[in-house]
Amino acid sequence: MAPRPTIRVTINDTTNPHNLTSPLPAEADWSWTLLPAVIGQLEPLAAFHALRGLYVPILMENGVAARDAAGKPIRDFPFLPQYLSNNLESFRMEAYFRSDPRLQYQDLWARMPTPTPQFCKVDVTRISQRRHRQVRLPNNCMSWMKGPGSPRVMVEVVENLSSLQLAHNTTWTVTAAGILRPGTTTPVLPLTTFLEPGTTTYTPSAEMTQAVSDLLHLQQLAREHGVNDWKQLPAAMTPAEWKVCAPKITIPLAVRMPAAAAAAAAVAAPVLGWYRRGRGLPAPQPMVQQQAGGNEMEEDQEEDQEAQRDTEQAVEARCALVGGDEIEVEEEEDQKAQRNTVEAVEAGRALMDWIVAGDVDWDDMGQAWL
């Protein structure tokens, strides 16, 4: 990437001269007390959906393609600042993802001074959960990253909306003067802010219309069965599309490849054991592989027994779901499972190193595992 300018606007990190966000003029006034307007929008408009599948050009700097820390070209989004801090606020991230359906987390990482957070599932899960807790939940809005939200989430959002909010496609307060951001009285957003151009009222999507219908039906069922909240209704009374089918179960490694399963368990057991024991960080115990002569791993006997019981219960449960112990497995599936096992073992070792180093947010780690 080209040399960074010596003077830039600092938002959230003054200790590192390279770890800064250079906001565009349109977002210069964004803050936790003055949220981006798009966060108050209920559903995306046609212009947002029209971007799906379109090519994203490469960002150019001085006539040369800009590249990230890994040497990959950086994609050019006009609403995205050229430089982002590793400490990017959740509300900015949510606003960016609501600006273009093609945006991915990698597009944000590429603009950060160092390649952190790492490209791994734990980090993406942690960041997504923070966006949900800090931005979407308080503002009663849904994620736009993967199209319409789940039917149940949409019903829960609609339940907290007034007909006036629904008519103006917003989750924020609607007054005769305009739309108000949470906790503010000014500035007032025009009533047409979240409407299609040239319209004065919003036409909800088919999914949102179905959510309204489902909510009315559930509320009627709650009254008929004498419960105060439709959430107290038995699952059998919820809409058919809410029924979660049993996930596709992969055949347990302990059944297919006992040696590979044992290696994976040896890596995972200490991590899970530490987390269960009060979220502490004891010194890691040496992990010595079992030798042909019969030498055993130097681990605590009680923890071994606990890990073994957990493994046996998990194997029994999964075997029951797939229909028993006698399972026919094709050779190609075995090879794929073997590759996945090797990757899992390596990822587990890297995760242990990360935990021992002390760079752990235990609340987020626990949520990611659950």
Secondary structure by P-SEA (a helix, b strand, c coil): ccccccbbbbcccccccccccccccccccccccccccccccccccaaaaaaccbbbbbbbcccbbbbcccccbbbbbcccccbbbccccaaaaaaaaaacccccaaaaaaacccccccccaaaaaaaaaaaaacccccccccccccccccaaaaaaaaaaccaaaaaacccccccccbbbccccccccccccccccccccbbbbcaaaaaaaaaaaaaaaaaaaaccccccccccccccccccccccccccccccccaaaaaaaaaaaaaaaaaaaccccccccccccccccccccccccaaaaaaaaaaaaaaaaaaaaaaccccccccaaaaaaaaaaaaaaaaaaaaaaaaaaacccaaaaaaaaac
